[in-house]
Amino acid sequence: MPTQAKAEAIAEITTRFQDSSAAVLTEYRGLTVAQLTQLRRSLGAGSSYAVVKNTLTKRAADQVGHSDLAPLLNGPTAIAFISGDPVEAAKAIRDFAKANPALVVKGGVVEGRTVDAAEVTRLADVESREVLLAKLAGAMKGNLTKAAGLFQAPLSQVARLAAALQEKKEAAGETLPAADAPAADETAAAPTTPDTTDADAAPAASDD
């Protein structure tokens, strides 16, 4: 049976999984405290980057239905718990990893789905919100009700819709309008920012 301190740590990690739109597992071996702080801040307000104990995290993952994360929980592990749009966080992690190769992305959970490292990378390569909205607005041909709803949708959801519409158009021998078409001028909207808390907050890790 876990000690009270371990039980509290498991409960805290479980809550992080449940409250986050995404959780990206990484190996941080070789990174300095200053670099970890830089990565944490780059994730945006409300998100956190926490060093975790693998055994406790496995138990927390089991409790939220992500026991398939177990193979990723080996070696020194830190998790980026994302509050807000996972696409922007994935871009921040990708950019940081390019500048700091010691950071290795293992995989994670995005909007309830377990994903591998390759899918996290693909998520980071999604086009900007403005470009996707311009394409979708053009494809909807003036359906303002649907377009208005998409302005508030997470960027990852917009990306999936854009991909689905692109496939549908290509099957019909058509293409979505380019981002610099008139539709972009008429429909592009500034991205929204979720209400969040302190970016430097991170769950405490307990000793085994």
Sequence and secondary structure as in RCSB ss.txt:
>XXXX:A:sequence
MPTQAKAEAIAEITTRFQDSSAAVLTEYRGLTVAQLTQLRRSLGAGSSYAVVKNTLTKRAADQVGHSDLAPLLNG
PTAIAFISGDPVEAAKAIRDFAKANPALVVKGGVVEGRTVDAAEVTRLADVESREVLLAKLAGAMKGNLTKAAGL
FQAPLSQVARLAAALQEKKEAAGETLPAADAPAADETAAAPTTPDTTDADAAPAASDD
>XXXX:A:secstr
   HHHHHHHHHHHHHHHH SEEEEEE TT  HHHHHHHHHHT TT EEEEE HHHHHHHHHHTT GGGGGG  S
SEEEEEE S HHHHHHHHHHHHHH TT EEEEEEETTEEEEHHHHHHHHTS  HHHHHHHHHHHHTS HHHHHHH
HTS HHHHHHHHHHHHHHHHHTT     TTSHHHHHH           TT        
